[in-house]
Structures are given as C-alpha cells and as structure tokens.
Amino acid sequence: MHEAHLMETLMRRIAEIAEAEHARRVTGISVWLGALSHFSVEHFTEHFERASTGTIAEGAQLDVTVSDDTQDADAQEVMLESVEMEV
C-alpha cells in the first residue's frame, strides 16, 4: 500500500508540472528513491510503467537514483528531481 501511495503522489505531481508547462508529453523523469522506500530500480520501473499507462508520461525515460542512507530524513520517500517535456 505504501508503494501505491508513493506512486500515485508522484504521478499526480508529474501531471501538475506538465499541465503548468502546457506540455504535450513527458519524455523523461529523474527520481530519487529513499533507502526505506521499498523500491528497487526494477520494482520502481514496473510500477511507473503501470501507473503511467494512458497518461502524459507514458513511455517516459527514467533516471533513477537509489539512496542507501537509512538515516536520511527522506529515507521513506520517492522524490521527483526533474521532468523533461515536449511543449
């Protein structure tokens, strides 16, 4: 459930950014995965591909950084670092 909530929040944020920039589509995103987010790169990619199907971000290239710092204040988070778009 935690993973689903993180992905919903991420997808909502991507859509908000794309809408604000009047983007036709999202071509890439960079994300940071906290050490306690329960995501590996592969697991995140699977969830992202499923969540983005039918959205402006479908097919976007992923750049994923995974933290190993369990003491980081954001260790449970998935943080959106950047969004690349076609406008």
RAFENTA-V76522 format. One record per residue. N is the residue number from 1. SS is DSSP state (2 for helix, 1 for strand, 0 for the rest). PHI is phi in degrees with one decimal (999 if undefined). BURIAL is b if it has 24 or more other C-alpha atoms within 12 Angstrom, else e. Layout:
# RAFENTA-V76522
<<N/SS/PHI/BURIAL> <N/SS/PHI/BURIAL>>
This chain:
# RAFENTA-V76522
<<1/0/999/e> <2/2/-57.3/e> <3/2/-63.8/b> <4/2/-62.0/e> <5/2/-64.8/e> <6/2/-60.1/b> <7/2/-68.5/b> <8/2/-61.1/e> <9/2/-63.8/e> <10/2/-61.8/b> <11/2/-64.1/b> <12/2/-64.0/e> <13/2/-65.6/b> <14/2/-59.4/b> <15/2/-62.8/b> <16/2/-63.1/e> <17/2/-64.1/b> <18/2/-61.4/b> <19/2/-64.6/e> <20/2/-62.9/e> <21/0/-94.6/e> <22/0/57.1/e> <23/0/-74.6/e> <24/0/-79.9/e> <25/1/-161.1/b> <26/1/-94.5/b> <27/1/-101.5/b> <28/1/-164.7/b> <29/1/-139.2/b> <30/1/-115.8/b> <31/1/-132.3/b> <32/1/-115.8/b> <33/1/-104.1/b> <34/0/-66.0/b> <35/0/-60.0/b> <36/0/-108.7/e> <37/0/-78.2/b> <38/0/70.9/b> <39/0/-118.8/b> <40/0/-99.4/b> <41/2/-58.5/b> <42/2/-64.1/e> <43/2/-65.1/e> <44/2/-61.0/b> <45/2/-58.6/b> <46/2/-58.5/e> <47/2/-63.8/b> <48/2/-64.2/b> <49/2/-59.7/e> <50/2/-68.0/e> <51/2/-69.5/b> <52/2/-87.8/b> <53/0/-56.8/e> <54/0/81.8/e> <55/0/-110.8/e> <56/0/-63.6/b> <57/0/-98.3/b> <58/0/-59.9/b> <59/0/83.8/e> <60/0/-63.4/b> <61/1/-75.5/e> <62/1/-108.1/b> <63/1/-122.5/b> <64/1/-117.4/b> <65/1/-110.9/b> <66/1/-112.8/b> <67/0/-83.8/b> <68/0/-114.8/e> <69/0/-91.5/e> <70/0/-71.2/e> <71/0/-92.5/e> <72/0/-60.0/e> <73/0/-59.6/e> <74/0/-106.1/e> <75/0/-59.3/e> <76/0/-95.1/b> <77/0/-98.7/b> <78/1/-116.7/b> <79/1/-112.6/b> <80/1/-78.1/b> <81/1/-96.8/e> <82/1/-159.3/e> <83/1/-132.1/b> <84/1/-101.9/b> <85/1/-139.2/b> <86/1/-101.8/e> <87/0/-109.3/e>>
